[in-house]
Amino acid sequence: MYKLGFQSWILRKHLPWYYAVSLNERPAKYLLCRRLKCDLDLNDASYEELLKEHEKLSKEFLTLWEDIKEDRVKFKELKIQNPSFLDLKVKLVDKILEKCEFCRWHCKVDRTKGEKLGTCQLEETSRVGCYFHHFGEELPIRGCKGSGTIFFTSCNMRCSFCQNGDISHDKLNGIPISPKLLALMAYQLRMEGCHNINFVGGEPTIHLHTIVKAISLLDFMEPTEEELYYILRAKSEFYFLYKRSKENAFYQGEFNVPLLWNSNFFMSHITMKILREIIDIYLPDFKFGSDKCAIKLSKTPWYFETVSNNHRLVYEWGDDMLIRHLIMPNHVECCTKPVLEWIAKNMPDVLVNIMDQYHPEYACDPFSVNFDERYAELARRPTEREIKDAYNYAKSLGLNFELLSYEKSVYSYKV
Ligand code: SF4
């Protein structure tokens, strides 16, 4: 799969769990969740009881995960449980959806009824804008066969400069999907050789219920003709381009794929807890250095505290992660530098991609009907000087950024 020697070395060193699952040398976390027994009657349990059982099983999961990593336990000897830790997570997300707090807005609206909508403007149904083999992600993520990326519609932030505005600002983009159809999309991508399933948007957090249920269904699955015809409406590439093979996707007889959370990280604490035992690698954005900029450019309060806490949590858990920061014009001093400083202080060895590809989009694009004068400061590309300033600052802080950032940068080699 990953044929390039240097790339393999990076992956083994910095993203060891992700790499092992991607190569089917280890089972994805969700396969372990299936093997932990839930002792509750899920039909009767209250929210508090579900949380308590989740806490208990989370501890058991961590022990099992270490044992699997160290080859102290044989996967083959672990029995699938009913109900399992994964079933418990499904029940939990269903309960949360009735008083939604998937993200930091904590709207507490009942999305199953849809009478009142939260900030994301979503009811229960999830929609997928498109899905495909993504070759634009970072090298360790896209490999040679692409990242199996699934784009969900709508978002919980309101970024004036959104680079995916057609999906995140249009909640009716794409096709409505059930958990089963989502699982089929993921299955198809992995069987075609994708190195991971990359949940992105918009924002995946606001679709947590559909995603967790889809994960619980991941297995050997052949779509009916009708299902295939339906999901292919959202596939942005020809179906016949890739050969499907079990060789790409199985670990000891079970469908296996690393799950990647590609998110703005504006998530609630309970969402973080639910993700911990099912996500194999995180790809979080860290956009703003201050709440002032987050409110002005994304209409998002409590940004820095929420997002930095979530980054710190993943780092403390010891999970594989790769942080993205987009350099924005006129925001190097107030955003780029404080973000890089925070990373250097709190997680100095983490992989960082400092991206220089910002271009004016949506409300920041002077040629768009959506252009808004209030965002005129973002109506241009960052200058060479701003980009070099960001890179030099990252260098002075000793950050691990060159590997990923210079790959696509226009200016990197002149820094
Ligand atoms: S996902 Fe976030 S924005 Fe949407 S209803 Fe839930 S808490 Fe509100």
Boltz pocket constraint, residues with backbone or C-beta under 6 A from the ligand:
constraints:
  - pocket:
      binder: B
      contacts: [[A, 100], [A, 101], [A, 102], [A, 103], [A, 104], [A, 105], [A, 106], [A, 107], [A, 108], [A, 109], [A, 117], [A, 118], [A, 119], [A, 120], [A, 121], [A, 122], [A, 155], [A, 156], [A, 205], [A, 206]]
      max_distance: 6.0
